């Protein structure tokens, strides 16, 4: 059934927060605590955007996060619905990744998924997929690159590459993992000279974008491999390479 957003304590979202994550977390709490039941339909993007005082793109990203976490399913032209608990995939709590071993293990899992996704994206991407990748890269290279919005753009870039595989499971798993280890990007920015981190990261993403655009899966895989291991080294994380 459809729900009345007025019954939930969502309110206006602070601009200093990571907006999509904050909104997704609030809805996740409503779901996990039973105030949103399986089968309930979330309010429309228009209603949520107006009520929370954010753009519809922020709402879409928040719903995508909920979908990646297995809390909701989206039906084309209908909306987003809360999933039965038995249908939800394994969930990993953010706090678990404060343990160095768990964090390293999660990052290690992400590497082969991202590399394979890059190769598949090079083969299967559509013009719309490439436009989304370019839009995220434009945000990364614009004024936002010096702010937390640059981190949001980085995550959007990787989600767009995953979507370009045309395999929904890559979108689901990469979206879930990338969101969980986004702390790594913040850590990298806090431990090194910001200008160096930003410019190196942009260069890696640009190389990856160009390889995907040229439909060269070998180059795309190598570009993603270099980016993943570069990202790991910037947070002093040592990963096996074969």
C-alpha distance (Angstrom), angle and dihedral (degrees) to the residues before:
residue distance angle dihedral
X1 . . .
X2 3.79 . .
X3 3.79 116.9 .
X4 3.77 133.2 -139.6
X5 3.80 109.0 -120.8
X6 3.78 89.9 -154.8
X7 3.81 91.2 73.8
X8 3.81 92.1 65.5
X9 3.78 129.0 76.4
X10 3.79 97.1 -125.8
X11 3.78 103.3 124.1
X12 3.80 127.3 162.8
X13 3.80 115.0 -29.4
X14 3.81 120.5 -124.8
X15 3.79 112.0 -112.8
X16 3.79 91.3 -136.8
X17 3.78 91.0 64.2
X18 3.81 127.3 85.6
X19 3.78 90.3 -99.6
X20 3.82 103.6 -155.4
X21 3.81 92.6 44.7
X22 3.82 92.2 47.5
X23 3.79 92.4 50.3
X24 3.81 92.8 44.6
X25 3.82 90.4 49.7
X26 3.80 91.8 52.5
X27 3.79 92.3 50.9
X28 3.82 90.5 44.4
X29 3.80 88.9 55.9
X30 3.80 90.9 50.4
X31 3.81 89.7 51.3
X32 3.80 97.2 43.6
X33 3.80 92.6 47.2
X34 3.80 92.2 50.0
X35 3.79 100.2 -113.1
X36 3.79 87.4 116.9
X37 3.80 110.6 48.9
X38 3.81 129.8 -155.4
X39 3.78 109.1 -80.8
X40 3.81 94.9 25.6
X41 3.79 113.3 136.2
X42 3.79 117.9 -132.1
X43 3.81 117.9 -128.9
X44 3.79 116.1 -91.6
X45 3.81 121.7 -87.5
X46 3.80 89.1 -108.5
X47 3.80 93.6 53.3
X48 3.80 93.6 45.0
X49 3.80 93.5 46.8
X50 3.80 92.2 50.0
X51 3.80 94.7 44.2
X52 3.80 96.1 46.0
X53 3.78 95.9 38.3
X54 3.81 96.3 -123.4
X55 3.80 136.5 114.0
X56 3.79 123.2 -87.0
X57 3.82 89.7 -116.6
X58 3.82 88.6 61.5
X59 3.80 89.7 51.4
X60 3.80 91.5 49.1
X61 3.80 90.6 52.2
X62 3.82 91.8 48.0
X63 3.80 91.4 51.2
X64 3.81 89.1 47.3
X65 3.80 88.5 55.5
X66 3.81 90.8 50.8
X67 3.80 88.9 49.3
X68 3.82 91.4 49.1
X69 3.81 88.8 52.2
X70 3.78 90.5 52.2
X71 3.80 94.2 -117.8
X72 3.80 97.4 117.6
X73 3.76 139.3 19.2
X74 3.78 123.7 -144.8
X75 3.78 122.6 -140.6
X76 3.78 117.5 -158.1
X77 3.78 110.8 -105.9
X78 3.80 92.8 -3.2
X79 3.79 109.4 69.4
X80 3.81 143.8 -118.3
X81 3.81 122.3 -45.2
X82 3.80 132.5 -168.7
X83 3.81 111.9 -108.2
X84 3.77 127.0 -131.4
X85 3.80 110.2 -99.3
X86 3.81 91.0 -121.0
X87 3.81 89.7 59.4
X88 3.79 95.2 52.3
X89 3.80 118.3 104.2
X90 3.80 125.5 -125.7
X91 3.79 111.2 -63.0
X92 3.78 126.8 -149.6
X93 3.78 117.5 -156.8
X94 3.79 117.5 -131.4
X95 3.79 91.8 -124.9
X96 3.79 92.4 62.0
X97 3.78 90.4 66.6
X98 3.79 92.5 62.8
X99 3.79 84.1 78.8
X100 3.85 105.2 90.4
X101 3.80 93.7 -140.4
X102 3.81 93.2 50.9
X103 3.79 92.0 45.4
X104 3.80 92.4 50.6
X105 3.81 91.1 47.2
X106 3.79 91.5 51.7
X107 3.80 92.5 48.2
X108 3.81 90.0 48.2
X109 3.81 89.6 53.8
X110 3.77 91.3 50.4
X111 3.82 94.6 55.8
X112 3.85 100.6 69.6
X113 3.80 91.7 39.5
X114 3.79 92.3 54.0
X115 3.81 93.1 44.4
X116 3.80 93.0 51.2
X117 3.81 90.6 44.3
X118 3.80 90.7 54.6
X119 3.79 91.5 53.7
X120 3.79 93.1 47.3
X121 3.81 91.5 45.8
X122 3.80 89.8 55.0
X123 3.79 89.5 55.4
X124 3.79 102.3 37.4
X125 3.82 108.3 29.0
X126 3.79 120.2 126.4
X127 3.82 126.5 -148.0
X128 3.80 87.7 -100.5
X129 3.81 90.9 53.5
X130 3.81 91.7 51.1
X131 3.80 89.9 48.0
X132 3.82 89.7 55.8
X133 3.80 91.3 48.3
X134 3.81 89.9 49.5
X135 3.80 92.1 47.6
X136 3.80 91.2 54.1
X137 3.81 91.4 46.4
X138 3.81 90.4 49.7
X139 3.80 88.9 54.8
X140 3.79 90.3 48.7
X141 3.80 92.5 52.1
X142 3.82 96.5 42.0
X143 3.77 132.9 74.7
X144 3.82 90.9 -64.1
X145 3.81 92.4 68.1
X146 3.80 91.8 86.6
X147 3.81 93.9 51.6
X148 3.78 139.0 59.9
X149 3.80 86.7 -92.2
X150 3.79 86.7 71.3
X151 3.79 87.9 62.7
X152 3.80 89.8 50.8
X153 3.81 89.0 51.6
X154 3.82 90.5 50.2
X155 3.80 90.9 54.6
X156 3.82 90.8 45.2
X157 3.82 89.1 53.6
X158 3.81 92.1 55.3
X159 3.80 92.1 45.1
X160 3.81 89.5 51.5
X161 3.81 91.1 51.5
X162 3.82 90.1 49.2
X163 3.81 90.8 49.6
X164 3.82 89.6 49.9
X165 3.81 89.9 64.1
X166 3.82 86.3 74.1
X167 3.83 85.6 -136.0
X168 3.78 112.1 115.1
X169 3.79 92.8 -156.7
X170 3.79 91.8 62.8
X171 3.80 88.0 52.4
X172 3.79 90.8 49.0
X173 3.80 99.0 47.1
X174 3.79 99.7 35.5
X175 3.80 90.9 45.8
X176 3.79 90.8 51.2
X177 3.81 96.0 46.2
X178 3.80 96.7 41.1
X179 3.78 91.0 51.8
X180 3.80 91.9 49.4
X181 3.79 94.5 51.3
X182 3.79 97.0 40.2
X183 3.80 83.9 111.5
X184 3.79 84.7 78.3
X185 3.77 91.4 67.4
X186 3.78 91.3 51.6
X187 3.80 90.2 47.6
X188 3.79 91.6 51.3
X189 3.77 91.5 52.0
X190 3.78 92.3 49.7
X191 3.80 96.3 49.3
X192 3.81 101.8 46.1
X193 3.77 141.2 39.5
X194 3.80 104.3 -71.0
X195 3.80 95.0 -140.8
X196 3.80 91.7 55.1
X197 3.79 94.7 46.3
X198 3.79 94.0 48.1
X199 3.79 96.5 46.8
X200 3.81 94.4 45.3
X201 3.79 91.4 47.7
X202 3.81 92.3 49.0
X203 3.81 90.8 50.0
X204 3.81 91.0 52.0
X205 3.79 92.5 49.0
X206 3.81 91.9 46.6
X207 3.80 91.6 53.2
X208 3.80 89.4 49.3
X209 3.80 92.7 48.4
X210 3.82 92.0 50.6
X211 3.81 92.4 49.9
X212 3.80 91.1 50.7
X213 3.81 91.9 46.4
X214 3.81 90.7 51.7
X215 3.82 89.6 52.0
X216 3.78 91.9 -124.3
X217 3.82 106.7 144.3
X218 3.81 94.5 -176.1
X219 3.81 92.9 55.1
X220 3.80 91.2 42.0
X221 3.80 92.1 53.2
X222 3.80 91.8 47.9
X223 3.82 92.1 47.3
X224 3.80 90.5 51.9
X225 3.80 92.1 45.9
X226 3.81 90.9 53.5
X227 3.80 91.0 46.4
X228 3.79 94.4 49.4
X229 3.79 93.9 49.0
X230 3.79 90.8 42.4
X231 3.79 90.0 52.9
X232 3.81 89.8 49.3
X233 3.80 93.1 50.3
X234 3.80 91.3 50.5
X235 3.78 89.5 61.9
X236 3.79 92.5 41.9
X237 3.79 93.0 -108.4
X238 3.81 116.5 149.0
X239 3.80 116.0 -149.9
X240 3.78 130.3 -179.7
X241 3.79 114.3 -107.5
X242 3.79 123.2 -160.0
